[in-house]
Amino acid sequence: MKLTALLIVCSSLMFGSLGKPQFPEHEKDPKFWNMWAQRTLKNALSLQSLNTNKAMNLILFLGDGMGIPTVTAARILKGQLNGQSGEETQLEMDKFPFVSLAKTYNTNAQVPDSAGTATAYLCGVKANEGTVGVSAAAVRTQCNTTQGNEVTSILRWAKEAGKSVGIVTTTRVNHATPSASYAHSVDRDWYSDNEMPAEALRDGCKDIARQLFENIPNIDVIMGGGRKYMFPKNKSDVEYPNVLKHSGTRKDGRNLVEEWTDRMKDKKGYYVWNKKQLLSLNPNNVNYLLGLFEPADLPYDLERNTETDPSLTEMVEVAIKILRKNPRGFYLLVEGGRIDHGHHEGKAKQALHETVEMDRAIGRADLLTSVHDTMTLVTADHSHVFNFGGYTGRGNTIFGLAPMLSDIDQKPFTSIIYGNGPGYKLINGARENVSTVDYQDNNYQAQAAVPLSMETHGGEDVAVFAKGPLAHLLHGVHEQNYIPHVMAYAACIGQNREHCVSRSGAADLRPVLSSIAALLTVTRILC
């Protein structure tokens, strides 16, 4: 506490000074850095006592588009929102003891999309871009390649093991990330039958919204957006009755929400569509929850109506309180989905505030669970061509200017920049002078090197932060499809459960280790 207070005071002095950037006075003393390093070393040594308990609960936080530069920039933003310079701040995910990297390519794409990657980290199988819950033998948009190529997700494995399961997202609940946990679709954009070609409907393919309720009919908690895909075409939306684009889209005339509520009315199932309804529920009296808070995606956190729209943190808290009642535990998928949208639009401020909000949700989940029996992972599906640089000084606002002019066109530039996207602008044939615009605006589109209507994903590895039982199995560099296999192994669900023989609640690794020893013996004999 004393260190934090000192940093805040020193940072406040720094921001108020002129001239050369300042930094906390105590950082001039080598003892400060040595003591910090020694504390870190002591903590690292304690990790040798590995947590080999069986994971009763599994939580996967997925920051859509949250590449490593996004994590770093969000860390700085979080600190600056708290009055610090930012660089020394810790995100909640930074506190996780184990970190690895995941390779994100799709089977047919060097730079991936959110559907193929979701299939990897949820179903354990790499797949083609644009497809969810099917193997790479399935071809995008070709309905007749679906049957026989379906792959199941860890959410299904958990449900079949008797656990409660949940999905919480800031996008549509039938968007790419959540849909891979329950759907099998050769096109991620088949949100309802309205978005499907006639040929696909004739060939028997189902839209993703329909699959949400039919493939795994008793998903315990579903929260996010996507209302319009659940209602008959042109049925007015409850929140925006006079806005045609928010009306129902379904051509089959089905009201999927009504069907769900009818099925769940005697099972303590509740449907809510606004924050007040959500927070008025007593989780102890709720077994099933369907929360659809917008016709499509939820608003950016910076633009959220705090009276009517729940935050990601609020949704996560309610979800865990419902799911944790199950003595067999739970699996929860949480997506900070609009990080990705902010980047695609070149709106770095929106993307980074979405990341900070997801980090708040991670902190709330930590308070509601125990590291002794809950494995929590935080990762991303892919990165973006987003970065920041320009030799900015310590404590420079993350949305600020670099401390120099370009030596080519003698104009200022922001620290944040995109490799491509809608922020590319020419004024009279030259680069825009950013000092003439409000680059601190929430929706400012940061300058980009290549003009595109939408910024693209990046292809580099993403971080995987892990804590809880057997979290040490996330180490080094892995294929992205390794993630659900580790989670399933820790929780003794899905395949290879032979290690789950200990009566003490710890995961007994002896069969696995003995198998490795036997393999080494055979290798020696043969070689």
C-alpha positions as CSV (number, residue, x, y, z in Angstrom):
1,M,0.0,0.0,0.0
2,K,2.8,2.4,0.9
3,L,4.5,1.7,-2.5
4,T,1.3,2.3,-4.4
5,A,0.6,5.6,-2.6
6,L,4.2,6.8,-3.2
7,L,3.8,6.0,-6.9
8,I,0.6,7.9,-7.2
9,V,2.1,11.0,-5.5
10,C,5.2,10.9,-7.6
11,S,3.2,10.3,-10.8
12,S,1.0,13.3,-10.0
13,L,4.1,15.5,-9.6
14,M,5.5,14.1,-12.8
15,F,2.4,15.0,-14.8
16,G,2.4,18.5,-13.5
17,S,6.0,19.2,-14.4
18,L,7.4,20.8,-17.5
19,G,10.3,20.0,-19.7
20,K,12.1,16.7,-19.5
21,P,9.8,13.8,-18.5
22,Q,10.0,12.9,-14.8
23,F,9.7,9.6,-13.0
24,P,9.4,8.6,-9.3
25,E,12.3,9.8,-7.2
26,H,12.8,6.4,-5.6
27,E,13.5,4.8,-9.0
28,K,16.9,6.5,-9.0
29,D,17.9,4.2,-6.1
30,P,19.2,0.8,-7.2
31,K,17.8,-0.6,-3.9
32,F,14.3,-0.1,-5.2
33,W,14.8,-2.2,-8.3
34,N,16.9,-4.8,-6.4
35,M,14.3,-5.3,-3.7
36,W,11.5,-5.5,-6.4
37,A,13.5,-8.1,-8.2
38,Q,14.1,-10.1,-5.0
39,R,10.4,-10.1,-4.2
40,T,9.7,-11.4,-7.7
41,L,12.4,-14.0,-7.3
42,K,10.9,-15.2,-4.0
43,N,7.5,-15.5,-5.6
44,A,8.9,-17.4,-8.6
45,L,10.7,-19.9,-6.3
46,S,7.4,-20.6,-4.5
47,L,5.9,-21.8,-7.8
48,Q,8.0,-24.9,-7.6
49,S,5.2,-26.2,-5.3
50,L,3.0,-27.0,-8.3
51,N,-0.8,-27.0,-8.0
52,T,-1.8,-30.5,-9.1
53,N,-5.3,-30.4,-7.8
54,K,-8.2,-31.5,-9.9
55,A,-9.9,-28.4,-11.4
56,M,-13.5,-28.4,-10.4
57,N,-14.1,-25.1,-12.3
58,L,-12.7,-23.8,-15.6
59,I,-12.9,-20.2,-16.8
60,L,-11.6,-19.0,-20.2
61,F,-11.3,-15.3,-20.7
62,L,-10.9,-14.5,-24.4
63,G,-9.9,-11.0,-25.4
64,D,-10.9,-11.0,-29.1
65,G,-8.0,-9.3,-31.0
66,M,-6.1,-8.8,-27.7
67,G,-2.5,-9.1,-29.0
68,I,0.5,-8.4,-26.8
69,P,0.8,-4.7,-27.8
70,T,-2.9,-4.3,-26.8
71,V,-2.1,-5.9,-23.4
72,T,0.8,-3.6,-22.8
73,A,-1.1,-0.5,-23.9
74,A,-4.1,-1.5,-21.7
75,R,-1.8,-1.9,-18.8
76,I,-0.6,1.7,-19.2
77,L,-4.1,3.0,-19.7
78,K,-5.3,1.2,-16.5
79,G,-2.5,2.9,-14.5
80,Q,-3.2,6.3,-16.0
81,L,-6.9,6.0,-15.2
82,N,-5.8,5.5,-11.6
83,G,-3.5,8.5,-11.6
84,Q,-0.2,6.7,-12.2
85,S,2.2,6.9,-15.0
86,G,1.0,3.5,-16.1
87,E,4.0,1.5,-17.1
88,E,4.6,0.0,-13.7
89,T,0.9,-1.0,-13.3
90,Q,-0.2,-4.6,-13.1
91,L,-3.2,-5.9,-15.0
92,E,-5.1,-8.7,-13.3
93,M,-3.8,-11.1,-16.0
94,D,-0.2,-10.0,-15.3
95,K,-0.6,-11.6,-11.8
96,F,-1.1,-15.1,-13.3
97,P,2.0,-17.2,-12.5
98,F,2.3,-19.0,-15.9
99,V,2.5,-17.5,-19.3
100,S,2.9,-19.1,-22.7
101,L,2.4,-18.3,-26.4
102,A,-0.1,-19.7,-28.8
103,K,0.3,-19.9,-32.5
104,T,-2.9,-18.6,-34.1
105,Y,-2.8,-19.6,-37.8
106,N,-5.8,-21.3,-39.3
107,T,-5.4,-24.4,-41.4
108,N,-5.8,-22.3,-44.6
109,A,-4.7,-18.9,-43.3
110,Q,-1.4,-17.5,-42.1
111,V,-3.3,-14.5,-40.5
112,P,-6.4,-16.0,-38.9
113,D,-10.0,-15.1,-38.3
114,S,-12.0,-15.4,-35.1
115,A,-14.0,-18.5,-36.2
116,G,-11.2,-20.8,-37.1
117,T,-9.3,-19.8,-34.0
118,A,-12.3,-20.3,-31.8
119,T,-12.7,-23.8,-33.1
120,A,-9.0,-24.4,-32.1
121,Y,-9.1,-23.1,-28.5
122,L,-12.7,-24.5,-27.8
123,C,-12.8,-27.7,-29.8
124,G,-9.1,-28.6,-29.8
125,V,-8.9,-28.9,-33.5
126,K,-7.4,-26.4,-36.0
127,A,-9.8,-25.4,-38.7
128,N,-10.4,-23.2,-41.8
129,E,-11.1,-19.5,-41.4
130,G,-14.7,-18.6,-41.3
131,T,-15.9,-22.0,-40.0
132,V,-17.0,-22.9,-36.5
133,G,-17.2,-26.3,-34.8
134,V,-16.1,-28.2,-37.9
135,S,-12.8,-29.7,-38.9
136,A,-10.6,-28.5,-41.8
137,A,-12.3,-31.0,-44.0
138,A,-15.3,-28.6,-44.1
139,V,-15.3,-25.9,-46.7
140,R,-16.6,-22.4,-45.9
141,T,-20.1,-21.7,-47.3
142,Q,-20.5,-25.3,-48.6
143,C,-23.3,-26.7,-46.5
144,N,-22.8,-30.3,-47.8
145,T,-19.3,-30.4,-46.2
146,T,-20.7,-30.1,-42.7
147,Q,-22.1,-33.5,-41.9
148,G,-19.5,-35.9,-40.7
149,N,-17.0,-33.1,-40.0
150,E,-18.5,-31.8,-36.8
151,V,-16.1,-31.4,-33.8
152,T,-17.3,-30.9,-30.2
153,S,-16.2,-28.3,-27.7
154,I,-15.0,-28.2,-24.1
155,L,-18.3,-26.6,-23.2
156,R,-20.0,-29.8,-24.3
157,W,-17.4,-32.0,-22.6
158,A,-18.0,-30.1,-19.4
159,K,-21.8,-30.4,-19.7
160,E,-21.6,-34.1,-20.4
161,A,-19.5,-34.5,-17.3
162,G,-22.3,-33.0,-15.2
163,K,-20.9,-29.5,-14.8
164,S,-22.8,-26.3,-15.3
165,V,-21.7,-24.3,-18.3
166,G,-22.0,-20.6,-19.4
167,I,-21.3,-18.1,-22.1
168,V,-20.8,-14.4,-21.5
169,T,-19.8,-12.1,-24.3
170,T,-20.0,-8.4,-25.3
171,T,-20.8,-9.4,-28.9
172,R,-23.8,-11.3,-30.3
173,V,-24.1,-14.7,-28.5
174,N,-24.1,-16.2,-32.0
175,H,-20.9,-14.4,-33.0
176,A,-17.8,-16.3,-34.0
177,T,-16.2,-16.8,-30.6
178,P,-19.2,-18.1,-28.6
179,S,-20.7,-20.0,-31.5
180,A,-17.8,-22.5,-31.7
181,S,-18.7,-23.7,-28.3
182,Y,-22.1,-25.1,-29.4
183,A,-22.5,-24.8,-33.2
184,H,-21.3,-26.6,-36.3
185,S,-21.4,-24.2,-39.2
186,V,-19.4,-23.8,-42.4
187,D,-20.1,-20.1,-42.3
188,R,-19.7,-17.9,-39.2
189,D,-22.1,-15.3,-40.7
190,W,-25.1,-17.6,-40.7
191,Y,-26.5,-15.8,-37.6
192,S,-30.1,-16.7,-38.5
193,D,-31.8,-18.3,-41.5
194,N,-32.2,-14.8,-42.9
195,E,-28.4,-14.7,-43.6
196,M,-28.2,-18.1,-45.2
197,P,-28.4,-18.9,-48.9
198,A,-31.5,-20.9,-50.0
199,E,-29.2,-23.8,-51.1
200,A,-27.8,-24.2,-47.6
201,L,-31.3,-24.3,-46.1
202,R,-32.4,-26.8,-48.7
203,D,-29.4,-29.0,-47.8
204,G,-30.5,-29.0,-44.2
205,C,-28.0,-26.7,-42.5
206,K,-29.1,-24.8,-39.4
207,D,-28.5,-21.2,-38.6
208,I,-26.3,-20.5,-35.6
209,A,-29.0,-18.9,-33.4
210,R,-31.1,-22.0,-33.7
211,Q,-28.2,-24.3,-32.9
212,L,-27.6,-22.3,-29.7
213,F,-30.9,-23.6,-28.3
214,E,-31.0,-27.0,-30.0
215,N,-27.5,-28.5,-30.0
216,I,-26.9,-28.2,-26.3
217,P,-30.4,-27.3,-25.1
218,N,-29.6,-26.8,-21.4
219,I,-26.7,-24.3,-21.4
220,D,-27.1,-22.9,-18.0
221,V,-26.1,-19.2,-18.6
222,I,-26.1,-17.3,-21.9
223,M,-25.5,-13.6,-21.8
224,G,-24.6,-11.1,-24.5
225,G,-26.3,-9.5,-27.5
226,G,-28.0,-10.8,-30.6
227,R,-31.7,-10.4,-29.8
228,K,-32.8,-9.8,-33.3
229,Y,-31.7,-13.2,-34.6
230,M,-34.0,-14.9,-32.1
231,F,-37.3,-13.3,-33.3
232,P,-39.5,-13.5,-36.4
233,K,-38.7,-11.2,-39.2
234,N,-39.9,-7.6,-38.7
235,K,-41.0,-8.2,-35.1
236,S,-40.2,-5.0,-33.3
237,D,-37.4,-5.0,-30.8
238,V,-38.5,-4.5,-27.1
239,E,-35.9,-1.7,-26.6
240,Y,-35.9,0.0,-30.0
241,P,-39.5,-0.6,-31.3
242,N,-39.3,2.1,-34.0
243,V,-35.9,1.1,-35.4
244,L,-36.3,-1.3,-38.3
245,K,-32.7,-2.5,-38.4
246,H,-33.2,-3.8,-34.9
247,S,-36.3,-5.8,-35.7
248,G,-36.3,-9.6,-35.8
249,T,-34.7,-11.4,-38.8
250,R,-36.0,-15.0,-38.7
251,K,-37.7,-16.1,-41.9
252,D,-39.0,-19.3,-40.3
253,G,-41.3,-17.3,-38.0
254,R,-39.9,-18.9,-34.9
255,N,-39.5,-17.0,-31.6
256,L,-36.5,-18.7,-30.0
257,V,-36.7,-16.7,-26.8
258,E,-40.3,-17.7,-26.3
259,E,-39.5,-21.3,-26.9
260,W,-36.7,-21.1,-24.4
261,T,-38.8,-19.5,-21.7
262,D,-41.6,-22.0,-22.2
263,R,-39.1,-24.9,-21.8
264,M,-37.5,-23.4,-18.8
265,K,-40.4,-21.9,-16.9
266,D,-40.6,-24.8,-14.4
267,K,-36.8,-25.1,-14.1
268,K,-36.1,-21.7,-12.5
269,G,-35.1,-20.3,-15.9
270,Y,-35.2,-16.5,-16.5
271,Y,-35.0,-14.3,-19.6
272,V,-33.7,-10.7,-19.1
273,W,-32.9,-7.9,-21.6
274,N,-31.7,-5.0,-19.5
275,K,-29.4,-4.4,-16.5
276,K,-32.1,-3.7,-14.0
277,Q,-33.7,-7.1,-14.7
278,L,-30.4,-8.8,-14.5
279,L,-29.3,-7.3,-11.2
280,S,-32.7,-7.8,-9.6
281,L,-32.3,-11.6,-9.9
282,N,-31.2,-13.6,-6.8
283,P,-28.6,-16.1,-8.3
284,N,-29.5,-18.6,-5.6
285,N,-33.0,-18.9,-7.1
286,V,-31.8,-19.1,-10.7
287,N,-30.8,-22.3,-12.5
288,Y,-30.9,-21.1,-16.1
289,L,-30.4,-17.6,-17.4
290,L,-30.8,-16.1,-20.9
291,G,-29.7,-12.5,-21.1
292,L,-29.9,-10.7,-24.5
293,F,-29.1,-7.0,-23.9
294,E,-29.0,-5.7,-27.5
295,P,-30.3,-6.6,-30.9
296,A,-26.7,-7.1,-32.1
297,D,-23.5,-6.4,-30.2
298,L,-23.4,-4.6,-26.9
299,P,-22.2,-1.0,-27.0
300,Y,-18.6,-0.1,-26.3
301,D,-17.9,0.3,-22.6
302,L,-17.1,4.0,-23.1
303,E,-20.5,4.5,-24.7
304,R,-22.5,2.1,-22.4
305,N,-25.6,3.4,-20.7
306,T,-24.7,2.4,-17.2
307,E,-28.4,2.5,-16.1
308,T,-29.7,0.1,-18.7
309,D,-26.7,-1.9,-20.1
310,P,-24.7,-4.3,-17.8
311,S,-20.9,-4.2,-17.9
312,L,-18.9,-7.3,-18.7
313,T,-17.9,-7.4,-15.0
314,E,-21.5,-7.4,-13.9
315,M,-22.4,-10.2,-16.2
316,V,-19.5,-12.3,-15.1
317,E,-20.4,-11.9,-11.5
318,V,-23.9,-13.0,-12.0
319,A,-22.8,-15.9,-14.2
320,I,-20.4,-17.3,-11.6
321,K,-22.8,-17.0,-8.8
322,I,-25.3,-19.1,-10.7
323,L,-22.8,-21.6,-12.1
324,R,-20.9,-22.2,-8.9
325,K,-23.9,-23.7,-7.1
326,N,-23.3,-27.0,-9.0
327,P,-21.2,-29.3,-6.7
328,R,-19.6,-30.7,-9.8
329,G,-18.3,-27.4,-10.8
330,F,-18.6,-25.3,-14.0
331,Y,-17.1,-24.2,-17.3
332,L,-17.4,-20.5,-18.3
333,L,-16.4,-18.8,-21.5
334,V,-16.1,-15.1,-21.2
335,E,-15.4,-13.0,-24.3
336,G,-14.3,-9.4,-24.4
337,G,-15.4,-9.3,-28.0
338,R,-15.4,-5.6,-28.8
339,I,-11.7,-5.2,-28.3
340,D,-11.5,-6.6,-31.8
341,H,-14.2,-4.2,-33.2
342,G,-12.4,-1.2,-31.8
343,H,-9.2,-2.1,-33.6
344,H,-11.0,-2.9,-36.9
345,E,-12.5,0.6,-36.8
346,G,-9.1,2.1,-36.0
347,K,-10.5,3.3,-32.7
348,A,-7.7,2.4,-30.3
349,K,-9.3,4.2,-27.3
350,Q,-12.4,2.1,-27.6
351,A,-10.3,-1.1,-27.9
352,L,-8.1,-0.4,-25.0
353,H,-11.0,0.6,-22.7
354,E,-12.7,-2.7,-23.6
355,T,-9.5,-4.5,-22.6
356,V,-9.4,-2.7,-19.2
357,E,-13.0,-3.6,-18.6
358,M,-12.2,-7.3,-19.4
359,D,-9.4,-7.1,-16.9
360,R,-11.8,-5.8,-14.3
361,A,-14.0,-8.9,-15.0
362,I,-10.9,-11.1,-14.5
363,G,-10.4,-9.5,-11.1
364,R,-14.0,-10.0,-10.1
365,A,-13.8,-13.7,-11.1
366,D,-10.7,-14.0,-8.9
367,L,-12.7,-12.8,-5.9
368,L,-15.5,-15.2,-6.6
369,T,-13.4,-18.4,-7.1
370,S,-10.4,-20.1,-5.5
371,V,-7.1,-20.8,-7.3
372,H,-7.0,-24.1,-5.5
373,D,-9.9,-25.6,-7.5
374,T,-10.4,-23.2,-10.4
375,M,-8.2,-23.1,-13.5
376,T,-8.5,-19.7,-15.2
377,L,-6.9,-18.9,-18.6
378,V,-6.7,-15.5,-20.3
379,T,-5.8,-15.4,-24.0
380,A,-6.7,-14.0,-27.4
381,D,-7.8,-15.5,-30.6
382,H,-5.5,-13.3,-32.7
383,S,-3.7,-10.0,-32.7
384,H,-4.1,-6.8,-34.8
385,V,-1.7,-4.6,-36.7
386,F,-1.8,-2.2,-33.8
387,N,1.2,-0.8,-32.0
388,F,2.6,2.2,-30.2
389,G,6.1,3.8,-30.2
390,G,7.9,7.0,-31.1
391,Y,10.2,7.2,-28.1
392,T,7.5,8.6,-25.8
393,G,8.6,9.6,-22.3
394,R,7.6,7.8,-19.2
395,G,4.0,8.6,-18.3
396,N,3.1,10.0,-21.7
397,T,-0.6,9.5,-22.2
398,I,-1.1,6.3,-24.2
399,F,-3.3,8.3,-26.6
400,G,-0.8,11.2,-26.9
401,L,1.7,12.4,-29.4
402,A,5.3,11.2,-29.8
403,P,7.8,13.9,-28.5
404,M,9.1,14.6,-32.0
405,L,8.1,15.6,-35.5
406,S,8.6,13.3,-38.4
407,D,12.0,14.1,-40.0
408,I,10.4,13.4,-43.4
409,D,7.3,15.6,-43.5
410,Q,7.9,17.6,-40.3
411,K,4.5,16.8,-38.8
412,P,3.6,15.4,-35.4
413,F,2.3,11.9,-35.0
414,T,0.5,9.9,-32.3
415,S,2.3,7.2,-30.4
416,I,-0.4,4.7,-31.4
417,I,-0.5,3.7,-35.0
418,Y,-2.0,1.0,-37.2
419,G,-0.3,-0.8,-40.0
420,N,-3.5,-0.4,-42.1
421,G,-7.1,0.7,-41.7
422,P,-9.5,3.6,-41.9
423,G,-7.2,6.0,-40.2
424,Y,-5.2,6.6,-43.4
425,K,-5.9,10.2,-44.5
426,L,-4.4,12.5,-47.0
427,I,-5.0,16.3,-46.9
428,N,-4.0,18.0,-50.1
429,G,-1.9,15.0,-51.0
430,A,0.0,15.0,-47.7
431,R,-0.3,13.2,-44.4
432,E,-2.9,14.8,-42.0
433,N,-1.5,17.1,-39.3
434,V,-2.8,15.3,-36.2
435,S,-2.3,18.5,-34.1
436,T,-5.3,20.0,-35.9
437,V,-7.7,17.2,-34.8
438,D,-8.9,15.9,-31.5
439,Y,-6.8,12.8,-31.3
440,Q,-8.0,12.2,-27.7
441,D,-11.6,11.7,-28.8
442,N,-13.2,8.4,-28.0
443,N,-13.7,7.6,-31.6
444,Y,-10.6,9.1,-33.1
445,Q,-9.2,6.8,-35.8
446,A,-5.5,6.5,-35.3
447,Q,-3.3,7.1,-38.4
448,A,-2.6,4.0,-40.5
449,A,0.1,3.3,-43.1
450,V,-2.2,1.6,-45.7
451,P,-5.8,2.7,-46.5
452,L,-8.4,0.1,-45.8
453,S,-12.1,0.5,-44.8
454,M,-11.4,-1.9,-41.9
455,E,-8.1,-2.6,-40.2
456,T,-6.9,-6.3,-40.4
457,H,-5.8,-8.9,-37.9
458,G,-2.2,-9.5,-37.1
459,G,-0.6,-12.9,-37.5
460,E,1.8,-13.1,-34.5
461,D,1.5,-15.4,-31.5
462,V,-0.7,-14.4,-28.6
463,A,-0.1,-14.7,-24.9
464,V,-1.8,-17.3,-22.7
465,F,-2.0,-16.4,-19.0
466,A,-2.8,-19.3,-16.7
467,K,-3.4,-20.0,-13.0
468,G,-5.0,-22.7,-10.9
469,P,-4.7,-26.5,-11.0
470,L,-2.1,-27.7,-13.6
471,A,-1.7,-24.2,-15.0
472,H,2.0,-25.1,-15.4
473,L,1.1,-27.2,-18.4
474,L,0.8,-23.9,-20.3
475,H,4.5,-23.2,-21.0
476,G,6.6,-22.3,-23.9
477,V,5.1,-22.0,-27.4
478,H,2.1,-24.2,-28.3
479,E,-0.4,-24.6,-31.1
480,Q,-3.7,-22.8,-30.2
481,N,-5.7,-26.1,-30.2
482,Y,-3.7,-27.3,-27.2
483,I,-5.6,-25.0,-24.9
484,P,-8.9,-27.0,-24.4
485,H,-6.9,-30.2,-24.1
486,V,-5.1,-28.8,-21.1
487,M,-8.3,-27.5,-19.5
488,A,-10.0,-30.8,-20.0
489,Y,-7.1,-32.7,-18.6
490,A,-7.0,-30.4,-15.5
491,A,-10.7,-31.0,-14.9
492,C,-10.8,-34.7,-15.8
493,I,-13.3,-34.3,-18.6
494,G,-13.2,-35.2,-22.2
495,Q,-10.5,-37.6,-23.3
496,N,-7.4,-39.0,-21.4
497,R,-9.0,-39.1,-18.0
498,E,-7.0,-42.1,-16.7
499,H,-4.9,-39.8,-14.5
500,C,-7.9,-38.9,-12.4
501,V,-7.6,-41.8,-9.9
502,S,-6.5,-40.0,-6.7
503,R,-9.1,-40.1,-3.9
504,S,-7.6,-36.9,-2.3
505,G,-8.8,-34.6,-5.0
506,A,-5.4,-34.1,-6.5
507,A,-4.8,-35.1,-10.1
508,D,-2.6,-38.2,-10.0
509,L,0.0,-37.9,-12.8
510,R,1.6,-41.3,-12.2
511,P,0.0,-43.1,-15.2
512,V,1.2,-40.4,-17.5
513,L,4.7,-40.3,-16.1
514,S,4.9,-44.1,-16.2
515,S,3.8,-44.0,-19.8
516,I,6.6,-41.6,-20.6
517,A,9.1,-43.7,-18.8
518,A,8.0,-46.8,-20.7
519,L,8.3,-44.9,-24.0
520,L,11.8,-43.8,-23.2
521,T,12.8,-47.4,-22.3
522,V,11.4,-48.7,-25.6
523,T,13.3,-45.9,-27.4
524,R,16.6,-46.9,-25.8
525,I,16.1,-50.6,-26.8
526,L,15.2,-49.8,-30.4
527,C,18.0,-47.2,-30.8
